[in-house]
Amino acid sequence: MRRLLVIGFWLLAIGWGLTLTGCASADGAMKKGDRFFALGEYFDAANQYKKAYQMTPAKMRDLRGQRSARMAECYRRINYTGRAIAAYNNVIRYKQQDSLTYFLLAQQLLKNGQYRESEKMFQTAIDSTESDELYEQALIGLRSAQMAPEWKEYGSRYTVKRMDIFNSRRADYSPVLGGTNGEILYFTSTRNEAQGDELSGITGTKNADIFMATKNEQGKWQRPVSIDTELNSAEEEGACCLSPDGKTMYLTICKTDAQYPRFATLAKAARSDAAWGKPQALELSKDTLSLYAHPAVSPDGNWLYFTSDMPGGLGGLDLWRVRITNNGLVGIENLGAPVNTPGNEEFPTFRPNGDLYFSSDGHEGMGGLDIYIAHPDTLREWVIEHPGYPLNSSGDDFGMTFEGVFNRGFFSSNRGDARGWDHIYSFENPEIMQTVKGWVYEKDGYELTDAQVFMVGNDGTNLKLGVRGDGSFVQQVKPGVDYVFLATCSGYLNHAEQLVVVETEDSEEHELLFPLASITAPVLIDNIFYDYDRATLRPESETALDSLVLLLNQNPNITIELSAHCDYKGSSEYNKRLSQRRAESVVNYLIAHGIASDRLTPVGYGEDVPKTVRRKLTERFPYLKEGDVLTQEFIEQLPEEQQEPCNQLNRRTEFRVLRTTYGMTTTPIDLPSGSGQ
């Protein structure tokens, strides 16, 4: 009996020792978890909290409930929805819950598509809370849980397809279309090919990089590749956007510091020779404790929109904007209600028509982050639309990019992924749409990629449009509206076109051409015809001459020299007299059509100024090289069949700008004289 008592006391002592050792180990895991949590490394923190929970004896119910709450918070933040639900249920089972617990559990159930269970939890949160703010948010959640099944049943015109060509076994998100015609897709990914060797303590995957996919000559998307420039690093880069001209990339960067939380910041990178340079940090404010992420540039290029938790918002993450100027970023503004809510608003992007797309968990939605459309109503107000299912789902839906002006493109979502990892999807919403496509190019030359186009409509439309790499732009137009488009570029005269849009039953694309005349070089006037050996203008010349009248009216502050040229056939004196009379004929036509005579100077050069070949001309005449001067000696050494085309090129009518200050009150500034090209 004594021996049994001794054995019993010995076993009890061992049990106490194991319990004390287990508690000590659990406390150590909790301390590690708290350190990871403070740094924002929720994946690592969750593993430590789970370890501590498993080492906590079942009879320590309060402690197990508290540690479940820490686990739940981590799982919620890294989108481990199923694990978060289980952890919150344990908090309730161990009676460590409060109103916020019910609210957060309801959000996770909503995100998991468990709408009835979510509705019950939101109602419990409403009934138990004394916080007005939580009460209002729970009411929105309750309505979401009630409306989500109806949205799903009703559907929409959107079609959605998972794009496996872009996706990996990790997270792929925030797609952005680029290139001249949308033939490049940039996106963010934590796939194994990302730079660096370490795994993120936040997600348990590699730090994100920006990847790129391109279309082949047949228009088929190819497998994504890493961007082999200084754009990416071992740090975390992603959630990017492009400026309207495609020459600047704005992106989100997260720097790693073992002693401080990882805060997101914004940076920009410039493109040179089709390669992206090293990102340069942007300073939006002196506040270094707030995060700045998810950039988006407005269609006119004047504003940079972004997400931040900086002071002055409505709660959580808000959408803000800052003006882009030649002197940097100026004047941060909060978008305010109705866009922002006490919840989180993230991932802004623009459709070219000015509609702002963003994601939020603070508006009524289907669960997680839903995509919303903010239609501009007035300068300072927005009308919010929920586009419904299947664009939205019970998961996180965000990161839109559009294929030009059309309501199709790509977005990202973690729908149906148990690990909470995001993947890229395509979307399309067929619309009857009218668009205008224009090309801005140098008269008798190539595209002008630095040009800008101003679009004004009698409905109040007033937009500034950039052009793409081929000098083109595409913009949606509305039936019943009259538009004026004015193309401008430094060193060139303005050119305007009008467009009257009428109602159509099918989609239609209108085409406009904007040939800009150089201020510094002679400009050929095509299709000017004279009677043989005379200065009389033929009727078929009127179209070109009327275009010149229009150009002079659109640029009322210029004066021009109107010059006529001949080939070397005939005497030099005769050719000069003939060309002078021809130049005067053109000037007389312009005067007769309302152009002031003191803006026009007719000059006949005869054969004295042979044409100098420009690069564009070599496409039509491969036997000529850029810079060739079509003198008599040059032409006569060519094969006979090539001589007459060169003589035709010499027989031409041109104009060049003399002044750009006609009629202005300032002192006129004459441009350098010279007659050659």
C-alpha positions in Angstrom: 0.0 0.0 0.0 2.8 2.4 0.9 4.5 1.4 -2.3 1.4 2.3 -4.3 1.1 5.7 -2.6 4.8 6.4 -3.4 4.2 5.5 -7.1 1.0 7.6 -7.1 2.8 10.7 -5.8 5.6 10.1 -8.3 3.2 9.9 -11.2 1.4 13.0 -10.0 4.7 14.9 -9.8 5.5 13.9 -13.3 2.1 15.1 -14.4 2.7 18.5 -12.7 6.1 18.7 -14.3 4.7 18.0 -17.8 2.0 20.5 -17.3 4.4 23.2 -16.1 6.7 22.4 -19.0 3.9 22.5 -21.5 2.7 25.8 -20.2 6.1 27.3 -20.4 6.5 26.1 -24.0 3.1 27.4 -24.9 3.9 30.8 -23.4 7.1 30.9 -25.4 5.2 30.2 -28.6 2.8 32.9 -27.7 5.6 35.4 -27.2 7.1 34.5 -30.6 3.6 34.8 -32.2 3.1 38.2 -30.7 6.5 39.4 -32.1 5.6 38.1 -35.5 2.1 39.6 -35.3 3.6 43.0 -34.3 5.7 42.9 -37.5 2.7 42.0 -39.6 4.0 38.5 -40.3 0.7 36.8 -39.8 1.5 33.4 -41.4 4.4 32.9 -39.0 2.3 34.3 -36.1 -0.5 31.9 -36.8 1.8 28.9 -36.7 3.1 30.0 -33.3 -0.4 30.6 -31.9 -1.5 27.2 -33.2 1.4 25.6 -31.5 0.6 27.4 -28.2 -3.1 26.4 -28.5 -2.2 22.7 -29.1 0.1 22.8 -26.0 -2.6 24.4 -23.8 -4.5 21.8 -21.6 -8.1 21.4 -22.5 -9.1 22.3 -19.0 -7.6 25.8 -19.4 -10.7 26.8 -21.4 -10.3 30.6 -21.0 -6.7 30.4 -22.2 -7.6 28.1 -25.2 -10.3 30.6 -26.1 -8.0 33.6 -26.0 -5.3 31.8 -28.1 -8.0 30.8 -30.6 -8.9 34.4 -31.0 -5.2 35.2 -31.9 -5.2 32.4 -34.4 -8.5 33.5 -35.9 -7.2 37.1 -36.4 -4.1 35.8 -38.3 -6.1 33.4 -40.4 -8.6 36.2 -41.2 -5.7 38.5 -42.4 -4.1 35.9 -44.7 -7.4 34.7 -46.2 -7.4 31.2 -44.6 -11.2 31.5 -44.3 -12.0 28.0 -43.3 -9.4 28.0 -40.5 -10.6 31.4 -39.4 -14.1 30.1 -39.1 -13.0 27.1 -37.0 -10.9 29.4 -34.7 -13.7 31.9 -34.1 -16.1 29.0 -33.3 -13.6 27.8 -30.7 -13.5 31.3 -29.2 -17.3 31.1 -28.8 -17.1 27.5 -27.5 -14.7 28.6 -24.8 -16.9 31.6 -24.0 -14.2 34.2 -24.8 -16.3 36.0 -27.4 -17.7 39.5 -27.6 -19.8 41.4 -30.2 -16.8 41.8 -32.4 -16.2 38.1 -32.4 -19.7 37.5 -33.8 -19.2 40.2 -36.4 -15.8 38.9 -37.6 -17.1 35.3 -37.7 -20.1 36.5 -39.7 -17.8 38.2 -42.2 -15.8 35.0 -42.7 -19.0 32.9 -43.1 -20.2 35.5 -45.7 -16.9 35.1 -47.5 -17.3 31.3 -47.4 -20.7 31.5 -49.0 -22.5 30.3 -45.9 -25.1 33.0 -46.1 -27.7 31.7 -43.6 -25.1 31.1 -40.9 -23.6 34.5 -41.6 -27.0 36.2 -41.3 -27.5 34.6 -37.8 -24.0 35.8 -36.6 -24.6 39.3 -37.9 -27.9 39.4 -36.1 -26.2 38.2 -32.9 -23.6 41.0 -33.3 -26.4 43.5 -33.7 -28.2 42.3 -30.7 -25.2 42.3 -28.4 -23.1 45.3 -29.4 -23.2 48.7 -27.7 -21.0 50.3 -30.3 -22.8 52.5 -32.8 -20.1 51.9 -35.4 -20.1 48.1 -35.1 -23.9 48.2 -35.1 -24.0 50.1 -38.5 -21.4 47.8 -40.0 -23.2 44.7 -38.8 -26.5 46.0 -40.4 -24.7 46.3 -43.7 -23.3 42.8 -43.3 -26.8 41.5 -42.5 -28.3 43.0 -45.6 -25.3 41.6 -47.6 -26.1 38.1 -46.3 -29.7 38.5 -47.2 -29.1 40.0 -50.7 -26.1 37.8 -51.8 -28.3 34.7 -52.7 -30.5 36.9 -54.8 -27.6 38.5 -56.6 -26.2 35.0 -57.3 -29.6 33.7 -58.5 -30.3 36.8 -60.7 -26.9 36.9 -62.3 -25.8 39.5 -64.8 -24.5 39.9 -68.4 -21.0 39.4 -67.2 -19.2 36.2 -68.2 -16.1 35.1 -66.2 -13.4 32.5 -67.1 -10.4 31.4 -65.1 -7.2 32.1 -67.2 -5.0 29.2 -66.4 -2.3 30.4 -68.9 -1.4 33.2 -66.4 -1.9 31.3 -63.1 0.5 29.4 -61.0 0.2 27.2 -57.9 0.7 30.4 -55.8 -1.0 33.8 -55.8 -1.4 35.7 -59.0 -3.3 39.0 -58.9 -3.8 42.7 -60.0 -3.4 42.3 -63.8 -2.7 45.4 -65.9 -2.9 45.6 -69.7 -0.1 47.5 -71.5 1.6 47.8 -74.8 0.4 49.6 -77.9 -2.7 47.5 -78.3 -3.0 45.7 -75.0 -0.6 42.9 -76.1 1.2 42.9 -72.7 -0.2 41.8 -69.4 1.6 42.8 -66.2 0.5 41.1 -62.9 1.8 40.3 -59.4 2.7 36.8 -58.4 4.3 34.9 -55.5 5.2 32.0 -57.8 8.5 30.1 -57.2 10.2 32.1 -60.1 10.0 35.3 -58.0 13.3 36.7 -56.9 14.8 36.0 -53.5 15.1 32.8 -51.5 13.2 33.5 -48.3 9.6 32.9 -47.7 7.4 35.7 -46.5 6.3 35.7 -42.9 3.1 37.3 -44.0 1.9 34.7 -46.5 4.3 31.7 -46.2 5.1 32.1 -49.9 7.9 34.0 -51.8 7.8 37.8 -51.9 5.8 39.0 -54.8 7.3 40.2 -58.1 5.8 41.7 -61.2 5.6 39.2 -64.1 4.7 39.8 -67.7 2.8 37.8 -70.4 2.7 38.8 -74.1 0.6 37.8 -77.2 2.3 36.1 -80.1 1.8 37.1 -83.8 -1.4 35.1 -83.9 -2.8 37.1 -80.9 -2.5 34.1 -78.5 -1.3 34.7 -74.9 2.0 33.1 -74.0 3.2 31.8 -70.7 4.3 34.6 -68.2 7.9 35.4 -67.7 9.8 37.3 -65.1 10.8 40.9 -65.9 14.5 40.7 -66.1 15.3 44.3 -65.1 15.8 46.3 -61.9 12.0 46.6 -61.6 11.9 43.5 -59.3 14.1 42.7 -56.3 14.2 40.3 -53.4 11.8 42.6 -51.7 8.1 42.6 -52.5 6.8 44.5 -55.6 3.4 44.4 -57.1 -0.1 45.9 -57.5 1.0 48.3 -60.3 -0.6 50.5 -62.9 0.5 52.4 -66.0 0.3 56.1 -66.9 -2.0 56.7 -69.9 1.0 57.0 -72.3 2.4 53.7 -71.0 5.8 55.3 -70.2 5.6 55.3 -66.4 4.7 52.4 -64.1 3.4 53.1 -60.5 3.8 50.2 -58.2 3.5 49.1 -54.6 6.7 48.1 -52.7 7.0 46.5 -49.3 10.4 46.8 -47.6 11.5 44.2 -45.0 12.9 45.2 -41.7 13.4 42.7 -38.9 12.7 45.3 -36.2 9.7 47.1 -37.7 6.4 46.3 -39.3 6.4 46.0 -43.1 4.7 49.1 -44.5 3.7 49.4 -48.1 4.9 52.4 -50.1 4.4 53.7 -53.6 7.2 54.0 -56.2 7.4 54.7 -59.9 9.6 53.4 -62.7 10.3 54.8 -66.1 10.4 52.8 -69.4 13.4 53.2 -71.6 13.8 51.2 -74.9 11.0 48.8 -73.8 12.8 48.0 -70.5 11.7 49.2 -67.1 14.1 51.0 -64.8 14.7 50.8 -61.1 11.7 52.0 -59.1 12.1 55.4 -57.3 10.2 55.9 -54.1 7.3 58.5 -54.0 6.8 60.8 -51.1 3.1 61.5 -50.8 3.3 63.0 -47.3 5.6 63.2 -44.3 3.6 60.5 -42.6 5.8 57.4 -42.4 3.6 55.3 -40.2 0.8 54.8 -42.7 0.7 52.5 -45.7 0.3 53.6 -49.3 -0.6 51.0 -51.9 -2.6 50.0 -55.0 -1.9 53.0 -57.4 -4.2 54.0 -60.3 -3.8 57.0 -62.7 -6.9 58.8 -63.9 -7.6 58.6 -67.7 -6.4 62.2 -68.1 -3.2 61.5 -66.3 -3.7 64.3 -63.8 -4.4 62.3 -60.6 -2.8 59.4 -58.8 -5.4 57.4 -56.8 -4.2 55.0 -54.1 -5.2 53.1 -50.9 -4.1 54.3 -47.4 -4.9 54.0 -43.7 -3.5 57.5 -43.1 -5.3 59.8 -40.6 -8.4 61.7 -41.9 -10.1 58.7 -43.5 -13.5 57.2 -42.7 -12.0 54.0 -41.2 -9.9 51.1 -42.2 -8.4 51.6 -45.7 -9.7 54.5 -47.7 -9.2 55.6 -51.3 -7.3 58.9 -51.7 -5.9 60.9 -54.6 -3.1 63.3 -55.2 -2.5 65.6 -58.2 0.3 64.8 -60.6 2.2 68.0 -61.7 5.5 68.8 -63.3 6.7 69.7 -59.8 5.7 66.4 -58.2 2.7 65.2 -56.3 0.6 67.9 -54.8 -2.5 68.1 -52.6 -3.7 64.8 -51.1 -7.5 64.4 -51.0 -9.7 61.7 -49.4 -12.5 60.6 -51.8 -15.0 60.6 -48.9 -18.4 59.1 -49.0 -20.1 57.4 -50.7 -17.0 55.7 -52.1 -15.3 55.3 -48.7 -16.9 53.6 -45.7 -15.8 52.5 -42.2 -14.6 49.3 -43.9 -11.8 48.9 -46.4 -11.7 50.3 -49.9 -8.8 49.1 -52.0 -7.5 48.4 -55.6 -8.8 51.4 -57.5 -8.6 51.3 -61.3 -10.2 53.4 -64.1 -12.1 52.5 -67.3 -11.2 55.1 -70.0 -14.7 56.5 -69.8 -14.0 57.9 -66.3 -15.7 55.2 -64.3 -13.8 54.3 -61.1 -13.7 50.6 -60.2 -12.6 49.6 -56.7 -13.0 46.8 -54.2 -14.6 47.1 -50.7 -15.8 45.1 -47.8 -17.7 48.1 -46.3 -20.5 48.3 -48.9 -23.3 45.7 -49.2 -21.8 42.8 -51.1 -21.5 39.1 -51.6 -18.6 38.5 -49.2 -14.9 39.4 -48.9 -13.9 42.2 -51.2 -16.5 43.0 -53.9 -15.9 45.1 -57.0 -17.9 48.3 -57.2 -18.3 51.0 -59.9 -18.2 54.6 -59.0 -19.8 56.6 -61.9 -18.8 60.3 -61.9 -21.9 62.3 -61.5 -20.5 65.8 -60.8 -16.9 66.9 -60.2 -17.1 65.9 -56.5 -19.7 63.2 -56.4 -20.0 59.6 -57.4 -22.9 57.2 -58.0 -22.0 53.7 -56.7 -23.1 50.5 -58.5 -22.7 46.8 -57.6 -22.2 44.9 -60.8 -23.5 41.6 -59.3 -22.6 38.0 -59.9 -20.5 36.4 -61.4 -18.1 39.4 -61.5 -18.4 39.3 -57.8 -18.5 36.2 -55.6 -18.3 35.2 -52.0 -14.5 35.5 -52.1 -12.2 38.5 -52.7 -12.7 40.1 -56.1 -10.5 43.0 -57.1 -7.8 44.4 -59.5 -9.6 45.2 -62.8 -7.9 46.0 -66.1 -9.7 46.9 -69.3 -9.1 46.1 -72.9 -9.2 49.6 -74.3 -12.6 51.2 -73.9 -14.5 47.9 -74.0 -16.1 46.3 -70.9 -13.8 43.3 -71.0 -10.4 42.5 -69.6 -9.1 40.7 -66.6 -9.4 40.8 -62.8 -8.3 38.7 -59.8 -10.2 36.6 -57.3 -9.6 34.0 -54.7 -13.0 32.4 -55.2 -13.0 28.6 -54.7 -9.4 28.5 -53.4 -9.2 26.9 -50.0 -5.8 28.4 -49.4 -7.1 31.9 -50.1 -4.7 32.4 -53.0 -5.7 34.7 -55.8 -5.9 33.9 -59.5 -6.5 35.8 -62.7 -9.8 35.7 -64.5 -11.1 37.2 -67.7 -14.4 39.0 -67.8 -16.7 40.5 -70.5 -19.9 42.4 -70.5 -21.2 42.8 -74.0 -22.4 46.4 -74.7 -23.7 48.3 -77.7 -20.9 50.9 -77.8 -19.8 53.6 -80.1 -16.1 54.5 -80.1 -13.8 56.8 -81.9 -10.3 55.8 -83.0 -7.9 58.4 -84.0 -4.3 58.6 -85.2 -2.0 61.5 -84.6 1.0 61.7 -86.9 3.3 64.2 -88.6 2.0 65.3 -92.0 4.1 63.3 -94.5 5.7 61.5 -91.5 5.4 59.1 -88.6 3.2 58.8 -85.5 3.6 61.5 -82.8 3.7 59.5 -79.5 4.1 62.7 -77.5 0.8 64.2 -78.8 -2.3 64.9 -76.7 -5.9 65.1 -77.8 -8.5 67.3 -76.2 -12.0 66.0 -76.5 -15.0 68.4 -75.9 -18.6 67.4 -76.2 -21.8 69.5 -76.1 -22.9 67.3 -73.1 -20.2 68.8 -70.9 -17.5 66.2 -71.8 -14.0 67.7 -71.4 -11.2 65.2 -71.5 -7.5 65.1 -72.3 -6.4 61.9 -74.0 -2.9 60.5 -74.4 -1.9 58.5 -77.5 -0.4 55.0 -77.6 2.9 53.9 -79.1 1.4 53.9 -82.6 0.1 57.4 -82.3 -3.5 56.2 -81.8 -6.2 56.7 -79.2 -9.6 55.0 -78.6 -12.4 56.7 -76.7 -16.0 55.9 -76.1 -18.6 58.4 -77.4 -22.3 58.8 -76.7 -25.2 59.0 -79.2 -26.7 62.4 -79.6 -23.6 64.3 -78.7 -21.5 66.5 -80.9 -17.7 66.4 -80.3 -14.7 68.4 -81.2 -11.3 66.7 -81.0 -8.1 68.9 -81.0 -4.8 67.2 -81.5 -1.7 69.1 -80.2 2.0 68.3 -80.0 5.0 70.5 -79.2 6.7 71.7 -82.5 3.5 71.1 -84.6 0.4 73.0 -85.6 -2.9 72.0 -84.0 -5.5 70.0 -85.9 -9.1 69.7 -85.1 -11.8 67.3 -86.2 -15.6 67.2 -85.5 -17.8 64.2 -84.9 -21.5 64.0 -84.7 -22.7 60.7 -83.1 -26.1 59.3 -83.9 -27.9 56.4 -82.4 -27.1 52.9 -83.8 -28.4 49.4 -83.2 -24.9 47.9 -83.3 -21.5 48.8 -82.0 -19.7 51.2 -84.3 -16.1 52.6 -84.4 -15.6 56.0 -86.0 -12.1 56.8 -87.4 -10.4 60.2 -87.4 -7.0 61.3 -88.8 -4.9 64.1 -87.3 -2.0 64.9 -89.6 0.0 67.6 -87.7 2.1 70.1 -89.7 5.6 70.9 -88.5 6.4 74.4 -87.4 10.1 74.0 -88.3 10.1 72.1 -91.6 8.3 72.6 -95.0 5.0 70.7 -95.2 3.9 69.1 -98.5 0.4 69.9 -99.7 -0.8 66.8 -101.4 -3.1 66.7 -104.4 -2.5 70.2 -105.7 -2.9 70.1 -109.5 -2.4 72.8 -112.2 -3.2 72.9 -115.9 -0.3 71.7 -117.9 2.4 74.4 -118.3 0.1 76.9 -116.6 -0.7 78.3 -113.1 -4.4 77.6 -113.2 -5.6 75.4 -110.4 -7.6 72.4 -111.4 -10.9 71.6 -109.7 -9.6 68.5 -108.0 -7.2 70.7 -106.0 -10.1 72.2 -104.0 -10.2 69.4 -101.3 -6.5 69.9 -100.4 -6.9 73.7 -100.5 -10.0 73.7 -98.3 -8.0 71.6 -95.8 -5.3 74.3 -95.8 -8.0 76.9 -95.2 -9.2 74.9 -92.2 -5.7 74.5 -90.8 -5.1 78.2 -91.0 -8.4 79.0 -89.3 -7.6 76.5 -86.6 -4.1 78.1 -86.1 -5.0 81.8 -86.4 -1.7 83.1 -85.0 0.6 81.7 -87.8 1.8 83.2 -91.0 3.1 81.0 -93.8 5.3 81.0 -96.9 3.5 79.2 -99.7 6.0 77.8 -102.1 5.8 76.1 -105.5 8.6 74.0 -107.0 9.4 72.6 -110.5 11.6 69.9 -111.8 14.8 70.7 -113.8 13.1 70.4 -117.3 12.9 73.7 -119.1 15.0 76.8 -118.4 15.7 78.0 -114.9 14.1 81.4 -115.5 10.9 79.9 -117.0 10.6 77.4 -114.1 10.9 80.2 -111.5 8.3 82.4 -113.2 5.9 79.4 -113.5 6.3 78.4 -110.0 5.8 81.9 -108.7 2.5 82.2 -110.6 1.4 78.9 -109.2 2.2 79.9 -105.6 0.3 83.1 -106.2 -2.7 81.1 -107.5 -2.8 79.1 -104.2 -2.5 82.3 -102.2 -5.3 83.9 -104.1 -7.5 80.9 -103.4 -6.8 81.1 -99.7 -7.5 84.9 -99.7 -10.8 84.3 -101.5 -11.8 81.9 -98.8 -11.2 84.3 -95.9 -7.5 84.1 -95.1 -5.9 87.5 -94.5 -3.4 88.4 -97.2 -0.7 89.5 -94.7 -0.6 85.9 -93.4 0.5 84.6 -96.8 3.8 84.9 -98.7 3.9 83.3 -102.1 7.4 82.2 -103.4 8.2 80.4 -106.6 11.5 78.5 -106.2 11.5 76.9 -109.6 14.1 74.1 -109.7 16.4 75.8 -107.1 15.3 73.8 -104.0 15.1 70.1 -105.0 13.3 67.8 -102.5 15.2 66.2 -99.6 14.0 62.7 -99.0 12.6 61.9 -95.5 12.4 58.5 -93.9 8.7 58.0 -94.5 9.2 58.5 -98.3 11.7 55.6 -98.4 8.8 53.2 -97.7 7.2 54.2 -101.1 10.5 54.4 -102.9 12.9 51.8 -101.6 15.7 52.9 -104.0 15.9 56.3 -102.1 17.6 56.8 -98.8 16.8 59.3 -96.0 18.7 62.5 -96.7 19.0 62.1 -100.5 18.6 65.4 -102.3 16.8 65.0 -105.7 19.1 67.2 -107.8 19.4 66.9 -111.5 22.7 65.1 -111.1 21.2 62.7 -108.6 18.2 61.9 -110.7 20.1 61.4 -114.0 22.4 58.7 -112.5 19.3 56.6 -111.6 17.8 54.0 -113.9 15.4 55.5 -116.4 12.3 54.0 -114.8 13.1 55.7 -111.5 13.8 59.2 -112.9 10.2 60.3 -113.6 8.9 59.4 -110.0 11.7 61.6 -108.6 10.8 64.5 -111.0 7.2 64.2 -109.8 8.5 64.5 -106.2 10.2 67.7 -107.1 7.1 69.1 -108.7 5.3 70.1 -105.5 3.6 72.7 -103.5 4.6 73.3 -99.8 4.1 75.7 -97.0 6.3 76.5 -94.0 5.5 78.5 -90.9 7.1 81.9 -90.7 5.6 83.3 -87.4 3.5 81.9 -84.6 2.5 85.3 -83.1 0.3 86.9 -85.8 -2.4 89.0 -84.2 -1.0 88.7 -80.7 -0.2 91.8 -78.6 3.3 90.6 -77.8 6.3 91.5 -80.0 6.4 89.2 -83.0 9.1 86.6 -83.1 10.1 85.5 -86.6 11.2 82.0 -87.2 14.6 81.4 -88.9 14.5 82.0 -92.6 15.4 79.4 -95.1 13.8 77.7 -98.1 15.3 74.3 -98.2 14.1 71.0 -96.8 
